[in-house]
Amino acid sequence: MALKKMVERFTKSTDELDREQLTAFCDARHFEAMDHLVARRPVHVGGEVRAVRIVPRAGAPALEVTLSDGRGQVVAVFLGRRKIAGLSPGRRVAVSGVIAHDGNRSVVFNPAYELLS
């Protein structure tokens, strides 16, 4: 059994191993899977911050934070914000809010968030 795990570890790519660890982390905390989210429903999702960018929306800044749980992605949009302390790429975070679909993206506007360790 240990030999099988060692062989898997050496043959899988680093990205695939990271994705599996992130998925296990999210499953252990009972977050909803990001690849099965339904629009206009309250969600509690968590994962790792992949990207942070400032996008103007209707003349006001909006901070877009892309989260991944290893299976899918959700974009958390904080309207009227340019920066949130602690939200940086690589950080694990949980967000709660109502999911919406913007084209092919899943979006949560002004979610409640919690920084995880």
Phi and psi in radians as a Rosetta constraint file:
Dihedral C 1 N 2 CA 2 C 2 CIRCULARHARMONIC -1.164 0.35
Dihedral N 2 CA 2 C 2 N 3 CIRCULARHARMONIC -0.613 0.35
Dihedral C 2 N 3 CA 3 C 3 CIRCULARHARMONIC -1.131 0.35
Dihedral N 3 CA 3 C 3 N 4 CIRCULARHARMONIC -0.680 0.35
Dihedral C 3 N 4 CA 4 C 4 CIRCULARHARMONIC -1.094 0.35
Dihedral N 4 CA 4 C 4 N 5 CIRCULARHARMONIC -0.767 0.35
Dihedral C 4 N 5 CA 5 C 5 CIRCULARHARMONIC -1.145 0.35
Dihedral N 5 CA 5 C 5 N 6 CIRCULARHARMONIC -0.647 0.35
Dihedral C 5 N 6 CA 6 C 6 CIRCULARHARMONIC -1.183 0.35
Dihedral N 6 CA 6 C 6 N 7 CIRCULARHARMONIC -0.724 0.35
Dihedral C 6 N 7 CA 7 C 7 CIRCULARHARMONIC -1.118 0.35
Dihedral N 7 CA 7 C 7 N 8 CIRCULARHARMONIC -0.732 0.35
Dihedral C 7 N 8 CA 8 C 8 CIRCULARHARMONIC -1.048 0.35
Dihedral N 8 CA 8 C 8 N 9 CIRCULARHARMONIC -0.755 0.35
Dihedral C 8 N 9 CA 9 C 9 CIRCULARHARMONIC -1.090 0.35
Dihedral N 9 CA 9 C 9 N 10 CIRCULARHARMONIC -0.619 0.35
Dihedral C 9 N 10 CA 10 C 10 CIRCULARHARMONIC -1.461 0.35
Dihedral N 10 CA 10 C 10 N 11 CIRCULARHARMONIC -0.373 0.35
Dihedral C 10 N 11 CA 11 C 11 CIRCULARHARMONIC -1.693 0.35
Dihedral N 11 CA 11 C 11 N 12 CIRCULARHARMONIC -0.369 0.35
Dihedral C 11 N 12 CA 12 C 12 CIRCULARHARMONIC -1.472 0.35
Dihedral N 12 CA 12 C 12 N 13 CIRCULARHARMONIC 2.648 0.35
Dihedral C 12 N 13 CA 13 C 13 CIRCULARHARMONIC -1.286 0.35
Dihedral N 13 CA 13 C 13 N 14 CIRCULARHARMONIC 2.780 0.35
Dihedral C 13 N 14 CA 14 C 14 CIRCULARHARMONIC -1.075 0.35
Dihedral N 14 CA 14 C 14 N 15 CIRCULARHARMONIC -0.690 0.35
Dihedral C 14 N 15 CA 15 C 15 CIRCULARHARMONIC -1.069 0.35
Dihedral N 15 CA 15 C 15 N 16 CIRCULARHARMONIC -0.732 0.35
Dihedral C 15 N 16 CA 16 C 16 CIRCULARHARMONIC -1.169 0.35
Dihedral N 16 CA 16 C 16 N 17 CIRCULARHARMONIC -0.707 0.35
Dihedral C 16 N 17 CA 17 C 17 CIRCULARHARMONIC -1.127 0.35
Dihedral N 17 CA 17 C 17 N 18 CIRCULARHARMONIC -0.734 0.35
Dihedral C 17 N 18 CA 18 C 18 CIRCULARHARMONIC -1.093 0.35
Dihedral N 18 CA 18 C 18 N 19 CIRCULARHARMONIC -0.738 0.35
Dihedral C 18 N 19 CA 19 C 19 CIRCULARHARMONIC -1.077 0.35
Dihedral N 19 CA 19 C 19 N 20 CIRCULARHARMONIC -0.736 0.35
Dihedral C 19 N 20 CA 20 C 20 CIRCULARHARMONIC -1.131 0.35
Dihedral N 20 CA 20 C 20 N 21 CIRCULARHARMONIC -0.720 0.35
Dihedral C 20 N 21 CA 21 C 21 CIRCULARHARMONIC -1.138 0.35
Dihedral N 21 CA 21 C 21 N 22 CIRCULARHARMONIC -0.700 0.35
Dihedral C 21 N 22 CA 22 C 22 CIRCULARHARMONIC -1.156 0.35
Dihedral N 22 CA 22 C 22 N 23 CIRCULARHARMONIC -0.722 0.35
Dihedral C 22 N 23 CA 23 C 23 CIRCULARHARMONIC -1.091 0.35
Dihedral N 23 CA 23 C 23 N 24 CIRCULARHARMONIC -0.747 0.35
Dihedral C 23 N 24 CA 24 C 24 CIRCULARHARMONIC -1.112 0.35
Dihedral N 24 CA 24 C 24 N 25 CIRCULARHARMONIC -0.697 0.35
Dihedral C 24 N 25 CA 25 C 25 CIRCULARHARMONIC -1.051 0.35
Dihedral N 25 CA 25 C 25 N 26 CIRCULARHARMONIC -0.796 0.35
Dihedral C 25 N 26 CA 26 C 26 CIRCULARHARMONIC -1.210 0.35
Dihedral N 26 CA 26 C 26 N 27 CIRCULARHARMONIC -0.673 0.35
Dihedral C 26 N 27 CA 27 C 27 CIRCULARHARMONIC -1.131 0.35
Dihedral N 27 CA 27 C 27 N 28 CIRCULARHARMONIC -0.656 0.35
Dihedral C 27 N 28 CA 28 C 28 CIRCULARHARMONIC -1.131 0.35
Dihedral N 28 CA 28 C 28 N 29 CIRCULARHARMONIC -0.496 0.35
Dihedral C 28 N 29 CA 29 C 29 CIRCULARHARMONIC -1.689 0.35
Dihedral N 29 CA 29 C 29 N 30 CIRCULARHARMONIC 0.110 0.35
Dihedral C 29 N 30 CA 30 C 30 CIRCULARHARMONIC 1.050 0.35
Dihedral N 30 CA 30 C 30 N 31 CIRCULARHARMONIC 0.669 0.35
Dihedral C 30 N 31 CA 31 C 31 CIRCULARHARMONIC -1.370 0.35
Dihedral N 31 CA 31 C 31 N 32 CIRCULARHARMONIC 2.689 0.35
Dihedral C 31 N 32 CA 32 C 32 CIRCULARHARMONIC -1.272 0.35
Dihedral N 32 CA 32 C 32 N 33 CIRCULARHARMONIC 2.506 0.35
Dihedral C 32 N 33 CA 33 C 33 CIRCULARHARMONIC -1.238 0.35
Dihedral N 33 CA 33 C 33 N 34 CIRCULARHARMONIC 2.290 0.35
Dihedral C 33 N 34 CA 34 C 34 CIRCULARHARMONIC -1.257 0.35
Dihedral N 34 CA 34 C 34 N 35 CIRCULARHARMONIC -0.294 0.35
Dihedral C 34 N 35 CA 35 C 35 CIRCULARHARMONIC -1.509 0.35
Dihedral N 35 CA 35 C 35 N 36 CIRCULARHARMONIC -0.035 0.35
Dihedral C 35 N 36 CA 36 C 36 CIRCULARHARMONIC -2.208 0.35
Dihedral N 36 CA 36 C 36 N 37 CIRCULARHARMONIC 0.606 0.35
Dihedral C 36 N 37 CA 37 C 37 CIRCULARHARMONIC -1.515 0.35
Dihedral N 37 CA 37 C 37 N 38 CIRCULARHARMONIC 2.456 0.35
Dihedral C 37 N 38 CA 38 C 38 CIRCULARHARMONIC -1.860 0.35
Dihedral N 38 CA 38 C 38 N 39 CIRCULARHARMONIC 2.372 0.35
Dihedral C 38 N 39 CA 39 C 39 CIRCULARHARMONIC -1.106 0.35
Dihedral N 39 CA 39 C 39 N 40 CIRCULARHARMONIC 2.638 0.35
Dihedral C 39 N 40 CA 40 C 40 CIRCULARHARMONIC 1.065 0.35
Dihedral N 40 CA 40 C 40 N 41 CIRCULARHARMONIC 0.591 0.35
Dihedral C 40 N 41 CA 41 C 41 CIRCULARHARMONIC -2.237 0.35
Dihedral N 41 CA 41 C 41 N 42 CIRCULARHARMONIC 2.515 0.35
Dihedral C 41 N 42 CA 42 C 42 CIRCULARHARMONIC -1.155 0.35
Dihedral N 42 CA 42 C 42 N 43 CIRCULARHARMONIC 2.415 0.35
Dihedral C 42 N 43 CA 43 C 43 CIRCULARHARMONIC -2.336 0.35
Dihedral N 43 CA 43 C 43 N 44 CIRCULARHARMONIC 2.722 0.35
Dihedral C 43 N 44 CA 44 C 44 CIRCULARHARMONIC -2.279 0.35
Dihedral N 44 CA 44 C 44 N 45 CIRCULARHARMONIC 1.776 0.35
Dihedral C 44 N 45 CA 45 C 45 CIRCULARHARMONIC -2.095 0.35
Dihedral N 45 CA 45 C 45 N 46 CIRCULARHARMONIC 2.794 0.35
Dihedral C 45 N 46 CA 46 C 46 CIRCULARHARMONIC -2.612 0.35
Dihedral N 46 CA 46 C 46 N 47 CIRCULARHARMONIC 2.812 0.35
Dihedral C 46 N 47 CA 47 C 47 CIRCULARHARMONIC 2.980 0.35
Dihedral N 47 CA 47 C 47 N 48 CIRCULARHARMONIC -2.737 0.35
Dihedral C 47 N 48 CA 48 C 48 CIRCULARHARMONIC -1.871 0.35
Dihedral N 48 CA 48 C 48 N 49 CIRCULARHARMONIC 2.425 0.35
Dihedral C 48 N 49 CA 49 C 49 CIRCULARHARMONIC -1.247 0.35
Dihedral N 49 CA 49 C 49 N 50 CIRCULARHARMONIC 2.132 0.35
Dihedral C 49 N 50 CA 50 C 50 CIRCULARHARMONIC -1.721 0.35
Dihedral N 50 CA 50 C 50 N 51 CIRCULARHARMONIC -0.610 0.35
Dihedral C 50 N 51 CA 51 C 51 CIRCULARHARMONIC -2.661 0.35
Dihedral N 51 CA 51 C 51 N 52 CIRCULARHARMONIC 2.587 0.35
Dihedral C 51 N 52 CA 52 C 52 CIRCULARHARMONIC -2.311 0.35
Dihedral N 52 CA 52 C 52 N 53 CIRCULARHARMONIC 2.236 0.35
Dihedral C 52 N 53 CA 53 C 53 CIRCULARHARMONIC -2.586 0.35
Dihedral N 53 CA 53 C 53 N 54 CIRCULARHARMONIC 2.685 0.35
Dihedral C 53 N 54 CA 54 C 54 CIRCULARHARMONIC -1.780 0.35
Dihedral N 54 CA 54 C 54 N 55 CIRCULARHARMONIC 2.200 0.35
Dihedral C 54 N 55 CA 55 C 55 CIRCULARHARMONIC -2.232 0.35
Dihedral N 55 CA 55 C 55 N 56 CIRCULARHARMONIC 2.214 0.35
Dihedral C 55 N 56 CA 56 C 56 CIRCULARHARMONIC -1.256 0.35
Dihedral N 56 CA 56 C 56 N 57 CIRCULARHARMONIC 2.314 0.35
Dihedral C 56 N 57 CA 57 C 57 CIRCULARHARMONIC -2.235 0.35
Dihedral N 57 CA 57 C 57 N 58 CIRCULARHARMONIC 2.028 0.35
Dihedral C 57 N 58 CA 58 C 58 CIRCULARHARMONIC 0.950 0.35
Dihedral N 58 CA 58 C 58 N 59 CIRCULARHARMONIC 0.685 0.35
Dihedral C 58 N 59 CA 59 C 59 CIRCULARHARMONIC 1.468 0.35
Dihedral N 59 CA 59 C 59 N 60 CIRCULARHARMONIC -0.105 0.35
Dihedral C 59 N 60 CA 60 C 60 CIRCULARHARMONIC -1.997 0.35
Dihedral N 60 CA 60 C 60 N 61 CIRCULARHARMONIC 2.619 0.35
Dihedral C 60 N 61 CA 61 C 61 CIRCULARHARMONIC -1.250 0.35
Dihedral N 61 CA 61 C 61 N 62 CIRCULARHARMONIC 2.646 0.35
Dihedral C 61 N 62 CA 62 C 62 CIRCULARHARMONIC -2.448 0.35
Dihedral N 62 CA 62 C 62 N 63 CIRCULARHARMONIC 2.303 0.35
Dihedral C 62 N 63 CA 63 C 63 CIRCULARHARMONIC -1.622 0.35
Dihedral N 63 CA 63 C 63 N 64 CIRCULARHARMONIC 2.107 0.35
Dihedral C 63 N 64 CA 64 C 64 CIRCULARHARMONIC -1.862 0.35
Dihedral N 64 CA 64 C 64 N 65 CIRCULARHARMONIC 2.119 0.35
Dihedral C 64 N 65 CA 65 C 65 CIRCULARHARMONIC -2.027 0.35
Dihedral N 65 CA 65 C 65 N 66 CIRCULARHARMONIC 2.054 0.35
Dihedral C 65 N 66 CA 66 C 66 CIRCULARHARMONIC -1.606 0.35
Dihedral N 66 CA 66 C 66 N 67 CIRCULARHARMONIC 2.140 0.35
Dihedral C 66 N 67 CA 67 C 67 CIRCULARHARMONIC -1.915 0.35
Dihedral N 67 CA 67 C 67 N 68 CIRCULARHARMONIC 2.555 0.35
Dihedral C 67 N 68 CA 68 C 68 CIRCULARHARMONIC -2.319 0.35
Dihedral N 68 CA 68 C 68 N 69 CIRCULARHARMONIC 2.466 0.35
Dihedral C 68 N 69 CA 69 C 69 CIRCULARHARMONIC -1.958 0.35
Dihedral N 69 CA 69 C 69 N 70 CIRCULARHARMONIC 0.224 0.35
Dihedral C 69 N 70 CA 70 C 70 CIRCULARHARMONIC 1.619 0.35
Dihedral N 70 CA 70 C 70 N 71 CIRCULARHARMONIC -0.287 0.35
Dihedral C 70 N 71 CA 71 C 71 CIRCULARHARMONIC -1.982 0.35
Dihedral N 71 CA 71 C 71 N 72 CIRCULARHARMONIC -0.549 0.35
Dihedral C 71 N 72 CA 72 C 72 CIRCULARHARMONIC -2.781 0.35
Dihedral N 72 CA 72 C 72 N 73 CIRCULARHARMONIC -3.040 0.35
Dihedral C 72 N 73 CA 73 C 73 CIRCULARHARMONIC -2.333 0.35
Dihedral N 73 CA 73 C 73 N 74 CIRCULARHARMONIC 2.631 0.35
Dihedral C 73 N 74 CA 74 C 74 CIRCULARHARMONIC -2.333 0.35
Dihedral N 74 CA 74 C 74 N 75 CIRCULARHARMONIC 2.439 0.35
Dihedral C 74 N 75 CA 75 C 75 CIRCULARHARMONIC -1.828 0.35
Dihedral N 75 CA 75 C 75 N 76 CIRCULARHARMONIC 2.093 0.35
Dihedral C 75 N 76 CA 76 C 76 CIRCULARHARMONIC -1.639 0.35
Dihedral N 76 CA 76 C 76 N 77 CIRCULARHARMONIC 2.119 0.35
Dihedral C 76 N 77 CA 77 C 77 CIRCULARHARMONIC -1.910 0.35
Dihedral N 77 CA 77 C 77 N 78 CIRCULARHARMONIC 2.086 0.35
Dihedral C 77 N 78 CA 78 C 78 CIRCULARHARMONIC -1.839 0.35
Dihedral N 78 CA 78 C 78 N 79 CIRCULARHARMONIC 1.797 0.35
Dihedral C 78 N 79 CA 79 C 79 CIRCULARHARMONIC -1.252 0.35
Dihedral N 79 CA 79 C 79 N 80 CIRCULARHARMONIC 2.411 0.35
Dihedral C 79 N 80 CA 80 C 80 CIRCULARHARMONIC 1.346 0.35
Dihedral N 80 CA 80 C 80 N 81 CIRCULARHARMONIC 0.193 0.35
Dihedral C 80 N 81 CA 81 C 81 CIRCULARHARMONIC -2.042 0.35
Dihedral N 81 CA 81 C 81 N 82 CIRCULARHARMONIC 2.506 0.35
Dihedral C 81 N 82 CA 82 C 82 CIRCULARHARMONIC -1.852 0.35
Dihedral N 82 CA 82 C 82 N 83 CIRCULARHARMONIC -0.392 0.35
Dihedral C 82 N 83 CA 83 C 83 CIRCULARHARMONIC -2.772 0.35
Dihedral N 83 CA 83 C 83 N 84 CIRCULARHARMONIC 2.529 0.35
Dihedral C 83 N 84 CA 84 C 84 CIRCULARHARMONIC -2.291 0.35
Dihedral N 84 CA 84 C 84 N 85 CIRCULARHARMONIC 2.135 0.35
Dihedral C 84 N 85 CA 85 C 85 CIRCULARHARMONIC -1.045 0.35
Dihedral N 85 CA 85 C 85 N 86 CIRCULARHARMONIC 2.305 0.35
Dihedral C 85 N 86 CA 86 C 86 CIRCULARHARMONIC 1.658 0.35
Dihedral N 86 CA 86 C 86 N 87 CIRCULARHARMONIC -0.338 0.35
Dihedral C 86 N 87 CA 87 C 87 CIRCULARHARMONIC -1.574 0.35
Dihedral N 87 CA 87 C 87 N 88 CIRCULARHARMONIC 1.698 0.35
Dihedral C 87 N 88 CA 88 C 88 CIRCULARHARMONIC -2.447 0.35
Dihedral N 88 CA 88 C 88 N 89 CIRCULARHARMONIC 2.745 0.35
Dihedral C 88 N 89 CA 89 C 89 CIRCULARHARMONIC -0.952 0.35
Dihedral N 89 CA 89 C 89 N 90 CIRCULARHARMONIC 2.369 0.35
Dihedral C 89 N 90 CA 90 C 90 CIRCULARHARMONIC 1.682 0.35
Dihedral N 90 CA 90 C 90 N 91 CIRCULARHARMONIC -0.280 0.35
Dihedral C 90 N 91 CA 91 C 91 CIRCULARHARMONIC -1.385 0.35
Dihedral N 91 CA 91 C 91 N 92 CIRCULARHARMONIC 2.457 0.35
Dihedral C 91 N 92 CA 92 C 92 CIRCULARHARMONIC -1.629 0.35
Dihedral N 92 CA 92 C 92 N 93 CIRCULARHARMONIC 2.368 0.35
Dihedral C 92 N 93 CA 93 C 93 CIRCULARHARMONIC -2.580 0.35
Dihedral N 93 CA 93 C 93 N 94 CIRCULARHARMONIC 2.657 0.35
Dihedral C 93 N 94 CA 94 C 94 CIRCULARHARMONIC -2.016 0.35
Dihedral N 94 CA 94 C 94 N 95 CIRCULARHARMONIC 2.426 0.35
Dihedral C 94 N 95 CA 95 C 95 CIRCULARHARMONIC -2.264 0.35
Dihedral N 95 CA 95 C 95 N 96 CIRCULARHARMONIC 2.587 0.35
Dihedral C 95 N 96 CA 96 C 96 CIRCULARHARMONIC -2.291 0.35
Dihedral N 96 CA 96 C 96 N 97 CIRCULARHARMONIC 2.402 0.35
Dihedral C 96 N 97 CA 97 C 97 CIRCULARHARMONIC 3.018 0.35
Dihedral N 97 CA 97 C 97 N 98 CIRCULARHARMONIC -2.916 0.35
Dihedral C 97 N 98 CA 98 C 98 CIRCULARHARMONIC -1.753 0.35
Dihedral N 98 CA 98 C 98 N 99 CIRCULARHARMONIC 2.231 0.35
Dihedral C 98 N 99 CA 99 C 99 CIRCULARHARMONIC -1.409 0.35
Dihedral N 99 CA 99 C 99 N 100 CIRCULARHARMONIC 2.484 0.35
Dihedral C 99 N 100 CA 100 C 100 CIRCULARHARMONIC -2.349 0.35
Dihedral N 100 CA 100 C 100 N 101 CIRCULARHARMONIC 2.744 0.35
Dihedral C 100 N 101 CA 101 C 101 CIRCULARHARMONIC -1.942 0.35
Dihedral N 101 CA 101 C 101 N 102 CIRCULARHARMONIC 2.209 0.35
Dihedral C 101 N 102 CA 102 C 102 CIRCULARHARMONIC -2.049 0.35
Dihedral N 102 CA 102 C 102 N 103 CIRCULARHARMONIC 1.619 0.35
Dihedral C 102 N 103 CA 103 C 103 CIRCULARHARMONIC 1.233 0.35
Dihedral N 103 CA 103 C 103 N 104 CIRCULARHARMONIC -2.089 0.35
Dihedral C 103 N 104 CA 104 C 104 CIRCULARHARMONIC -1.799 0.35
Dihedral N 104 CA 104 C 104 N 105 CIRCULARHARMONIC 0.189 0.35
Dihedral C 104 N 105 CA 105 C 105 CIRCULARHARMONIC -1.774 0.35
Dihedral N 105 CA 105 C 105 N 106 CIRCULARHARMONIC 2.535 0.35
Dihedral C 105 N 106 CA 106 C 106 CIRCULARHARMONIC -1.641 0.35
Dihedral N 106 CA 106 C 106 N 107 CIRCULARHARMONIC 2.234 0.35
Dihedral C 106 N 107 CA 107 C 107 CIRCULARHARMONIC -2.247 0.35
Dihedral N 107 CA 107 C 107 N 108 CIRCULARHARMONIC 2.485 0.35
Dihedral C 107 N 108 CA 108 C 108 CIRCULARHARMONIC -2.178 0.35
Dihedral N 108 CA 108 C 108 N 109 CIRCULARHARMONIC 2.091 0.35
Dihedral C 108 N 109 CA 109 C 109 CIRCULARHARMONIC -1.588 0.35
Dihedral N 109 CA 109 C 109 N 110 CIRCULARHARMONIC 2.321 0.35
Dihedral C 109 N 110 CA 110 C 110 CIRCULARHARMONIC 0.776 0.35
Dihedral N 110 CA 110 C 110 N 111 CIRCULARHARMONIC 1.021 0.35
Dihedral C 110 N 111 CA 111 C 111 CIRCULARHARMONIC -1.378 0.35
Dihedral N 111 CA 111 C 111 N 112 CIRCULARHARMONIC 2.763 0.35
Dihedral C 111 N 112 CA 112 C 112 CIRCULARHARMONIC -1.330 0.35
Dihedral N 112 CA 112 C 112 N 113 CIRCULARHARMONIC 2.444 0.35
Dihedral C 112 N 113 CA 113 C 113 CIRCULARHARMONIC -2.337 0.35
Dihedral N 113 CA 113 C 113 N 114 CIRCULARHARMONIC 2.727 0.35
Dihedral C 113 N 114 CA 114 C 114 CIRCULARHARMONIC -2.423 0.35
Dihedral N 114 CA 114 C 114 N 115 CIRCULARHARMONIC 2.200 0.35
Dihedral C 114 N 115 CA 115 C 115 CIRCULARHARMONIC -1.384 0.35
Dihedral N 115 CA 115 C 115 N 116 CIRCULARHARMONIC 2.281 0.35
Dihedral C 115 N 116 CA 116 C 116 CIRCULARHARMONIC -1.871 0.35
Dihedral N 116 CA 116 C 116 N 117 CIRCULARHARMONIC 2.795 0.35
